[in-house]
Amino acid sequence: MPTQTRDDAGTGVPLGLVATPLVVGTFASTIANTLVNVPLATIVTDLGAPLSSGALVVIAFNMLCALMLPLGGWLGDRFGRRRLFLVSMAVVTLGAAGAALAPNLAVLVTFRAVQGIGGALVLPSVLALLTSAAGTARRGRAVSWWAAANGAGQAAGPTIGGLLADTLGWRAVFVAIIPFALFGFAGGLRWVPRSHALPVRLEWRGVLTLTVGVGLLLVAAAAVPPLGAGSPVVWGSAALGLLVLLAFVLVERRQADPFIPPALLVQPRFMRSSVAALCQMFCLTATLVAVPLYLAVRAGETAAVAGLVVVALPLAMTLLAPLAGLATERWSPRRALRLGLLALGLAELALAVLLAGGHPVGVLLVAAVAAIGVGIAFTQTPATAGAARTAVGAGLGLFNMMRFVGAALGGAVVAVVLGDAGTTAHTGTSPYATVAAICGAAALFALLVTFLGRNPAPEREPA
């Protein structure tokens, strides 16, 4: 018999029906990010823009999504999470339609920013709605559905984007997002229970300092590939960003009703979950960038072969997500998180050994990449479930912001370590192996963090 949840009117709704539009909406926002990666060169060429400007199509989405995440969590509390989810689906649809019709690069970048805002509204509202509907007993399973949707979007995006661009033209890449977003809107309107709006005051000082501080760190990470790690822009932006984030903590400590309580930042469960999520996204991004470069430059493989090898990672994430959810429910979430981080760290170190030896495409290389996906699957679900047990609203937005920061740092580290080796043959110690070894060390560091803090008392469902 399906698990039931209740809306404000007291009408029972099967959990599966509640989750379906939320999961589809998550998939729509995730695939909106990754669909453009393969056809990016085609897009900018058709619009008559220089290839170097194509990065703006990607940066506009990621930057707006990351910076809007905490505010998106607050908006869900203030106006109701179901209402915010419906708005997010409308914004994703608008952004996709505008991008598909864009006459030039400036308009395309503008609507990619709109898509990023829609994605920022999706993440915290979906997590809050899913975990609220599932309750404590099934929280891990519900979060695993969200994780599977993320993995599926990451796996399908590049492949579908390339196929659509080759067969129907690049504008079809954006049109493909619209049916998923419209289904999410219609299903959310029909099946997702209404949630209460809370009279939560917006503490604008906290919003401003957090957004500016994280924005400067993201600018520093984005500036590494074109300018180099030693650029004054990189170090200046990073230093200024850290100072503004320090100001955020100092400002919020003085507020009776802070945007994000400073105590949350050092709360053991939230800290463990956030560090794990940051390291997981760091490893995911760095691996998905470094391995295809290794295959193309060192192994001389085609882009198609490289794509088939790396797809093993998000595919493993997607297929193992439900099992990770069951493990989170049946074991302690912290034990499941430790298993995931240990598997991720060992898999990255195994990949480092293979890359250092110049290993060609084969079963071992594919198995190592897939094992990284397994580790990420068993890290992402318990980390997200832990954050959802501790934080709501802007706090969940901050957790998801940490994931984007991890992704930005992963890309920056690849750019620093590979340097010219990313495009030319390299002898001696493989820089690709160094990237994998750094990822392994990051995962094992996150594993050590899971031993900090006491286990909280077991939760009980409200009577």
C-alpha positions in Angstrom: 0.0 0.0 0.0 1.6 3.4 -1.0 2.8 5.7 1.7 0.4 8.6 2.1 1.1 12.3 2.8 -1.5 14.9 3.5 -2.0 18.4 2.3 -3.6 21.2 4.3 -7.1 20.0 3.4 -6.3 16.6 4.7 -6.5 14.8 1.4 -4.3 11.7 1.2 -1.8 11.6 -1.7 0.5 8.6 -2.5 4.1 9.5 -2.0 5.0 8.2 -5.5 2.6 10.8 -7.0 4.0 13.6 -4.9 7.6 12.6 -5.9 7.0 12.2 -9.6 6.7 15.9 -10.7 9.4 16.9 -8.2 11.8 14.3 -9.6 10.9 15.3 -13.2 11.4 18.9 -12.4 14.8 18.2 -10.9 15.7 16.4 -14.1 14.6 19.3 -16.2 16.7 21.8 -14.3 19.8 19.4 -14.2 19.7 18.6 -17.9 19.2 22.3 -18.7 22.7 22.8 -17.4 24.5 19.9 -19.2 22.6 19.9 -22.6 24.8 22.7 -24.0 28.2 21.2 -23.3 28.6 19.3 -26.6 26.9 21.6 -29.1 28.5 24.8 -27.6 30.8 25.4 -30.5 28.0 24.9 -33.0 25.8 27.4 -31.0 28.3 30.2 -30.9 29.4 29.7 -34.6 25.8 29.9 -35.8 25.2 33.1 -33.8 28.3 34.6 -35.3 30.1 35.0 -31.9 33.7 34.2 -31.1 34.3 30.7 -29.6 35.9 32.2 -26.5 32.5 33.8 -25.7 30.8 30.5 -25.6 31.9 30.0 -22.0 29.3 32.7 -21.0 26.5 30.3 -22.1 27.7 27.9 -19.3 28.8 30.4 -16.8 25.6 32.4 -16.9 23.6 29.4 -15.8 26.0 28.2 -13.1 26.7 31.6 -11.6 23.1 32.7 -11.3 22.0 29.2 -10.0 24.7 29.2 -7.3 24.2 32.7 -6.1 20.4 32.5 -6.0 20.2 29.2 -4.0 20.1 30.5 -0.4 17.6 33.2 -1.5 15.6 30.4 -3.2 15.4 28.5 0.1 14.1 31.7 1.9 11.5 32.3 -0.8 10.2 28.8 -0.3 9.7 29.5 3.4 8.2 32.9 2.8 5.7 32.1 0.0 5.3 28.3 0.3 7.5 25.6 -1.2 4.8 24.2 -3.5 4.1 27.6 -4.9 7.9 28.2 -5.4 8.2 24.9 -7.2 5.5 25.8 -9.6 7.1 29.2 -10.2 10.5 27.5 -10.8 9.0 25.3 -13.5 7.5 28.3 -15.2 10.9 30.1 -15.0 12.7 27.1 -16.4 10.2 26.9 -19.3 10.5 30.6 -20.0 14.3 30.4 -20.0 14.3 27.4 -22.4 11.9 29.0 -24.8 13.8 32.3 -24.8 17.1 30.5 -25.4 15.6 28.5 -28.2 14.5 31.7 -30.0 17.6 33.8 -29.1 18.7 35.8 -32.2 22.2 36.6 -30.8 24.6 35.5 -28.0 23.6 38.3 -25.6 20.0 37.2 -25.6 21.0 33.6 -25.3 23.2 34.4 -22.3 20.4 36.4 -20.7 17.9 33.5 -21.0 20.6 31.0 -19.8 20.8 33.2 -16.7 17.0 32.9 -16.4 17.3 29.2 -16.6 19.9 29.3 -13.8 17.5 31.3 -11.6 14.9 28.6 -12.2 17.3 25.9 -11.2 18.1 27.8 -8.0 14.4 27.8 -7.1 14.0 24.1 -7.9 16.7 22.6 -5.7 15.8 23.7 -2.1 12.0 23.6 -2.8 12.2 20.0 -4.1 14.3 18.7 -1.3 12.1 20.3 1.3 8.9 19.0 -0.3 10.3 15.5 -0.8 11.6 15.1 2.7 8.5 16.5 4.3 6.2 14.2 2.3 8.4 11.1 3.0 8.9 11.7 6.7 11.8 10.4 8.7 11.3 6.7 7.9 11.5 7.2 4.1 13.7 10.3 3.9 16.7 8.4 2.5 14.7 6.7 -0.2 13.0 10.0 -1.3 16.4 11.8 -1.4 17.7 8.9 -3.5 15.1 9.6 -6.2 16.3 13.2 -6.2 19.9 12.0 -6.5 18.9 9.6 -9.4 17.3 12.5 -11.3 20.5 14.5 -10.9 22.6 11.6 -12.1 20.3 11.0 -15.0 20.4 14.6 -16.1 24.2 14.7 -15.9 24.4 11.4 -17.9 21.8 12.2 -20.5 22.6 15.9 -21.0 25.8 15.8 -23.1 24.6 12.8 -25.2 21.1 14.1 -25.9 22.5 17.6 -26.6 24.9 16.3 -29.2 22.3 14.2 -30.9 19.6 16.9 -31.0 22.1 19.5 -32.3 23.3 17.1 -35.1 19.8 16.0 -36.2 17.4 19.0 -35.5 19.7 21.9 -34.9 21.0 23.5 -31.7 17.7 25.3 -30.9 16.1 21.9 -30.4 18.5 21.4 -27.4 16.5 24.0 -25.5 13.1 23.0 -26.8 13.6 19.5 -25.3 13.6 20.9 -21.8 10.1 22.4 -22.1 8.0 19.2 -21.9 9.8 18.1 -18.7 9.3 21.5 -17.1 5.6 21.6 -18.2 5.0 18.1 -16.8 6.6 19.2 -13.5 4.3 22.2 -13.3 1.2 20.2 -14.1 2.1 17.4 -11.8 3.0 19.7 -9.0 -0.3 21.6 -9.4 -2.2 18.3 -9.3 -0.3 16.1 -6.8 2.1 18.1 -4.6 0.4 19.1 -1.3 0.1 22.8 -0.4 2.7 24.0 2.1 2.3 26.9 4.6 3.8 30.3 3.9 5.7 31.6 6.9 6.2 35.3 7.8 10.0 35.0 7.6 11.7 38.4 7.5 14.5 38.8 4.9 17.7 39.8 6.6 19.2 41.7 3.6 22.6 42.2 5.2 23.2 38.5 5.4 21.8 37.9 1.8 24.1 40.6 0.4 27.3 39.6 2.2 26.8 35.8 1.5 25.9 36.4 -2.2 28.8 38.8 -2.8 31.3 36.6 -0.9 30.5 33.4 -2.7 30.2 35.3 -6.0 33.7 36.6 -5.6 35.0 33.0 -4.9 33.2 31.7 -8.0 34.8 34.6 -10.1 38.2 33.6 -8.8 37.6 30.0 -9.8 36.3 30.9 -13.2 39.3 33.2 -13.8 41.8 30.4 -13.3 41.6 28.8 -16.8 42.0 32.0 -18.8 44.3 34.0 -16.5 46.2 31.3 -14.6 46.3 30.6 -10.9 48.9 33.4 -10.2 46.8 36.2 -11.6 46.0 39.1 -9.3 42.4 38.8 -10.4 42.2 35.2 -9.0 44.0 35.9 -5.7 42.4 39.3 -5.3 38.8 38.0 -5.9 39.4 35.0 -3.6 40.9 37.1 -0.8 38.1 39.7 -1.0 35.5 36.9 -1.1 36.8 35.4 2.1 36.8 38.8 3.8 33.2 39.4 2.7 32.2 35.9 4.0 33.9 36.8 7.3 31.8 39.9 7.4 28.7 37.7 6.7 29.4 35.7 9.9 30.0 38.8 12.0 26.9 40.5 10.7 24.7 37.5 11.2 25.9 36.9 14.8 24.4 40.3 15.7 20.9 39.6 14.2 18.0 38.3 16.3 16.5 36.7 13.1 19.5 36.0 10.8 19.2 34.9 7.2 21.3 31.8 8.0 22.1 31.2 11.7 25.9 31.2 12.2 25.4 28.2 14.5 24.3 26.1 11.6 27.7 26.5 10.0 29.3 24.6 12.8 26.5 22.2 13.5 28.2 18.8 13.3 25.6 17.1 11.0 25.3 20.0 8.7 29.1 20.5 8.5 29.7 16.8 7.8 27.0 16.9 5.0 28.2 20.1 3.5 31.9 19.1 3.4 30.9 15.7 1.9 28.7 17.3 -0.7 31.4 19.9 -1.7 34.1 17.1 -2.0 31.7 14.9 -4.0 31.0 17.6 -6.5 34.7 18.5 -6.6 35.5 14.9 -7.6 32.7 14.7 -10.0 33.6 17.8 -11.9 37.4 17.2 -11.9 37.0 13.6 -13.1 34.5 14.4 -15.9 36.9 17.1 -17.2 40.3 15.3 -16.7 39.4 11.8 -18.0 38.1 12.9 -21.4 41.2 15.1 -21.8 43.4 12.1 -20.9 41.7 9.9 -23.4 41.9 12.5 -26.2 45.5 13.7 -25.6 47.4 10.8 -24.0 45.4 7.8 -25.5 44.5 9.4 -28.8 40.9 8.3 -28.6 37.9 10.0 -30.4 35.4 12.2 -28.6 32.8 9.4 -29.0 35.0 6.9 -27.2 35.8 9.3 -24.4 32.0 10.0 -24.0 31.2 6.3 -23.7 33.9 5.9 -21.1 32.9 8.8 -18.8 29.2 8.1 -19.1 29.9 5.1 -16.8 30.2 7.6 -13.9 26.8 9.3 -14.0 25.2 6.0 -15.1 26.5 4.3 -12.0 25.3 7.3 -9.9 21.8 6.9 -11.4 21.5 3.2 -11.0 22.9 3.0 -7.5 21.0 6.0 -6.1 18.0 3.8 -5.0 20.3 1.4 -3.2 22.1 4.3 -1.6 18.7 5.5 -0.3 17.9 2.1 1.2 21.4 2.0 2.9 20.8 5.5 4.3 17.5 4.3 5.8 18.6 0.9 7.1 22.0 1.9 8.4 22.8 5.1 10.2 23.1 7.9 7.6 26.6 8.6 8.9 27.7 5.0 8.3 26.3 5.2 4.7 28.1 8.5 4.2 31.4 7.0 5.4 31.0 4.0 3.0 30.4 6.4 0.1 33.4 8.6 0.9 35.7 5.6 1.4 34.6 4.1 -1.9 35.0 7.4 -3.7 38.5 8.0 -2.2 39.8 4.5 -3.1 38.3 4.6 -6.6 39.9 8.0 -7.3 43.3 6.6 -6.1 42.9 3.5 -8.3 42.2 5.8 -11.2 45.3 7.8 -10.4 47.4 4.6 -10.6 45.9 3.7 -14.0 46.4 7.2 -15.4 50.0 7.4 -14.0 50.8 4.2 -15.9 49.3 5.5 -19.2 46.6 2.8 -19.1 44.6 2.6 -22.4 40.9 2.3 -22.7 39.8 -1.0 -21.3 37.8 -2.8 -18.6 40.0 -1.5 -15.7 39.7 2.1 -16.7 35.9 1.9 -17.3 35.6 0.0 -13.9 37.5 2.8 -12.1 35.3 5.5 -13.6 32.2 3.5 -12.7 33.5 2.9 -9.2 33.8 6.7 -8.7 30.1 7.0 -9.7 29.3 4.3 -7.1 31.2 6.3 -4.4 29.4 9.5 -5.4 26.0 7.8 -5.3 26.6 6.6 -1.7 27.9 10.0 -0.7 25.3 12.2 -2.3 22.2 10.6 -0.8 23.2 10.4 2.9 24.9 13.9 2.7 21.7 15.4 1.3 19.5 13.5 3.7 21.7 14.8 6.6 21.4 18.4 5.5 17.6 18.0 5.1 17.4 16.7 8.7 19.2 19.8 10.0 18.4 22.8 7.7 15.4 24.2 6.0 14.8 27.2 3.6 17.9 29.3 3.2 20.0 26.6 5.0 19.2 24.0 2.3 20.0 26.7 -0.2 23.4 27.2 1.4 24.0 23.4 1.3 23.3 23.3 -2.4 25.5 26.4 -2.9 28.3 24.4 -1.4 27.8 21.8 -4.1 28.3 24.4 -6.8 31.4 25.8 -5.0 32.8 22.3 -5.1 32.2 22.0 -8.8 33.8 25.3 -9.5 36.9 24.3 -7.4 37.1 21.0 -9.3 37.3 22.8 -12.6 39.9 25.3 -11.3 42.1 22.5 -9.9 42.1 20.7 -13.3 43.1 23.9 -15.0 45.9 24.6 -12.6 47.3 21.0 -12.5 47.0 20.2 -16.2 48.1 23.6 -17.7 49.4 23.0 -21.2 49.3 19.3 -20.6 45.6 19.5 -21.2 46.2 20.1 -24.9 49.6 18.7 -25.6 51.4 15.4 -25.0 53.2 15.1 -21.7 56.0 12.9 -20.4 57.0 11.9 -16.9 54.6 12.0 -14.0 51.1 12.2 -15.4 49.2 15.4 -14.4 46.0 13.6 -15.0 47.0 11.1 -12.3 47.7 14.1 -10.0 44.2 15.4 -10.5 42.8 12.0 -9.6 45.1 11.7 -6.5 43.9 15.2 -5.3 40.3 14.0 -5.7 41.1 10.9 -3.7 42.7 13.0 -0.9 39.7 15.3 -0.9 37.3 12.4 -0.4 39.4 10.8 2.4 39.6 14.2 4.1 35.8 14.4 4.0 35.7 10.9 5.4 37.8 12.1 8.4 35.3 15.0 8.9 32.5 12.5 9.4 34.1 11.5 12.7 33.7 15.0 14.1 30.7 15.7 16.4 28.3 13.5 18.3 25.5 11.5 16.8 22.2 13.3 17.5 19.3 11.7 19.3 17.1 9.5 17.0 14.3 11.4 15.3 10.7 10.5 15.9 7.7 11.2 13.7 5.3 13.7 15.2 2.2 12.2 16.7 
